[in-house]
Amino acid sequence: MEDRVRLAIANGVGHVRLNRPDKMNALDPAMFEALIAAGTQLGARDDVRVVVLCGEGRAFCAGVDLDRILATTRGDPLLPSIDLTQRSHGMANYAQHLVWLWRELPVPVIAAVHGVAFGGGFQLALGADLRYLAPETKLGVIEAKWGLVPDMAGTQLMRRLAREDVVRELTYTGRVFSAHEALAYGFATGLADDPLATALKVADEIASRSPDAVRAAKRLLNLAARSDEATGLAAETAEQAALLGTPNHIEAVRSNIENRTPRWS
């Protein structure tokens, strides 16, 4: 995994770095496999409270490797030995799972984006809960450039962040847009000269909160995106009832009253 992704965990923060800087962290089969492995490992750990996702070198992620796109023109599959017509990961196929797994991770995910985030790289950033962008970042739903469509969960994630006409214009044209436009459209949480430092600061703040409450909040917010109001309201009640009186709820109250750092169980 180190050849494509670097993973470190400290103080409740999982730090995932795409590690193919010579190719602007383009997504080749090995990168797909490494990112999925990293996300799967983080999702199974109880000591991880938040995840930061970033790219080494001069870009976050330039999208699917050009060699793989060229291979499809010769009749080869986009990913060798992978049948993308199969729902291999619940409702998602293998490529969609690369992005959707971060949305479904039980803890918040923060993307620190710089350089470029094109195609699959843009969709990967959309899988995060929060996105901080360097002001000079360039982004694009560039699949139209290659005669293709966004197929890594992008259509489902974009529609919840930006107006429908904006999503359509960007998807139909493949136009590259700026970080400032991304903020105006709703694709960026904020702009930062050092997006990684900002992401890590926010991650530390999240990690300082009750891990039980943060995980419950992500479950509720994920559910809200795909359920009716009655289901969401009932889920709020159930999650709150499950938190009240627990050791971490009591510790949250006591640490605030005593003005000290909480000690989570």
N, C-alpha and C positions, 0 to 999 in steps of 0.2 A: 504493500500500500504506500510505503514511503516514496516510491518512484513517482507517484501521481498526487498523493494527498498526505499532508502532515497533520497528525492529530495529537493534541496535548490537552490534558485536563488538570486544572488547578483551582482550588477554592470554589468548587462548584461550577466553574465555567469550562465548557468544552470548546476548544479552539480548533477549527478545521481550516487548513490552508490548501487551496489548490496549488499543486507544486509542479507545474510544467511551464515555467516562465519563458523558455525559449520559443514556445508556440503560443504565447499569450493565454496559457491554460485552456487551450482548445480541448473539446471533449472527444477523445478517442476511446476505443473499447476499454482500455486499461483505466482511463479516468472514470468512465461510467462505473466500472466494477469497484474502484477504490472509494468513490463517493458513496455508493450504496453501502459498502462495507462499513465505512465510518459512521454513516447515519444509523445503521442497524445497531452497531456497537453502542453508540450514545443513547439510543432509545431504550436499551436494555439495562442501563446503569441507573441505580437509585441516587448516586451521589452527584449526578449532573443536574444543575438547576437552570442552566441557560446555555445556549450555543452561539458562538460567533463564527461566521462563514466569510472567508476572504480569499484573495488570490495573491500569489507571490509575483514579483516582477512588476511589469508596467501595465498589467490589465487584470481585471477580475476574471473575465472569461469571454473569449472571442466566439464562442458557439461551437457547433459540431465541427470536428476536424475536416478540413477541405479534402483530404485523401478519401475520407469515407463518403463525402458527397460525390466525388468523382467516381468512386466505385459503384454507386447506384446507377450511373449512366451506362455501366457495362453489364447491368443486370444483377450485380451483387447486392446482398442485403445491406442495409445501413450499418447494422451491427452483426458481425459473423456469428452464426449459430444461434441467433436470437430471432424468434418469430414474433414480430411486433403486432400481429393480428390477434395474438392470444392475450387474454386478461390474466396475466401471470402473477399479479400482485393485487388481489382483491378486485377493485373496479378499474385498476390501471394496468397498462402494459409495462414492459421493462423500462422503456425510455421515459414514460410518464412518471414511473415510480421514482426515478432519479430526482425529480422535482417535488412530487407530491409527498414523499416521505418526510421532508422537512416541515411541511404544513401539518402533517399528522404526528410529528414527534411530540411526545408528551410535555416537553418544555419549550419555552419561547426560543426562536431562532432569529438572530440579528445578522443581516448581510452588510458588510463594509465593502462598498463598490467604488472602484477607481478605473481609470483608463478607458476600457470599453466593456460593455455587456451586450453582446449581440446574439440574436437567435436563441439557441439553447442556453447561453449564458444569461441572457435577460430573463428567460423563464426560470432559471435556477434562482436568481435573485428574488423573483416574485414568490417563490415558495417560502421565503422567510416571513416572519411576523412583522419585522421592521427592516427598513433599508436606509442606510446613510450613504450618501453619494458625495464624492469629491466634485467640486464645482465644474471641473473640466471634463467630466465623464461624458462619453458618447454612448448612446443606447439605440437599439433598433430591433424591431420585429422583422428581421431581414429575410425570412423564409421566401417571401415573394420574389426576391432577387434570384433565387435558385429554382423558381417554378414550383415551390412547395408551400405548405401551410405550417403554422406553429402547431407542433404535435407532442409537446412535452408538458401538457396541462396548462399551457399559456392561455388558451381561449377561456378556460374556466377561471383562471386567476385574474386575468386582465379585467374581465367584466365586473368584478367586485371592487375594483379600485378606481377605474376611470369611466367617463361617460361612454355610452355605446358608440356614438358617432366618432369619438376620438379613437377608440379601439379599432373600429372599422377602417378609418383613414390610415392609421399606422400599419395595420395588417395588409390592406390592399396595396399600399404604395411601397412598403419596405423602407420608408424614409428613416434616416438616422436623425435622432433628436438629442437635445442637450439635457444636462442634469437639471437646469432651471426649468425646462419644459416638463421634464419628468415630475418635478415637484408640483408644478401647476396642474398637471394631469391627475396626480394622485398616486403615482408609482413610487415616489420617494417619501420617506418619513421626514427627512431633513437633509440639508447640505452641510458638509463639514470639510474644512481644509485637510484634516486628517481623519478620514472616516473610520479607520480602524481604531484610533484612540477614542473616538466618540462611541463606537460600538462597544468597546471594552468597558468604558465608563458606565454606560447604560446597563451592560451585562452585570457588572459588579453591584449596581443598585438593585437589579432584579434578584440577583443571588442573595442579597441581604434580607429579602422578604421570606415569609414562610413558604417553604417549598410545596407544602400541601395546598396552600391557597393559590399559588401561581399555577400549579398543574390543574387545579380545578377551574381556574379562570380560563386557561387555554381550552380545556374541554368545552366550557360553555360558549366561548367565542367561536370555536370551530363549529359547534352545533348550530349556533345562531345563523351561520352562513348557509345552512342547508336544511333548515327546519322551519315550521310555522311558529307563530307567536305562542300558541298554547303549549307546544312541546318545549319551547325555550323557557317559558315562565315556570313550568313544572320542574325543569332541570335546575333552574336557579335555586328553587326551594330545596330540592334533593341535595345539591352540592353544599348549600349552606348548612343544612341539618347535619350532614356528615362531618363538617368542620367544627361546629360548635362544641366546645368542651374538650376538644382533643388537646394533647400535650403542646402541639405547636401553636394552636389558637391561644391557649393560656399563656404560653411563653411570649407570644406577640403582644398581648395585653400587658403583661408584667414588665417586659423590657421597655415598653413605651412609658409606663407609669414611673418606672425606676430610672428612666433616661440612661439606658445602657445598651450595649450591643447584645442582640438576642443570641441564644445558644439553641439552635434547632436540633431536634431529635431526628 
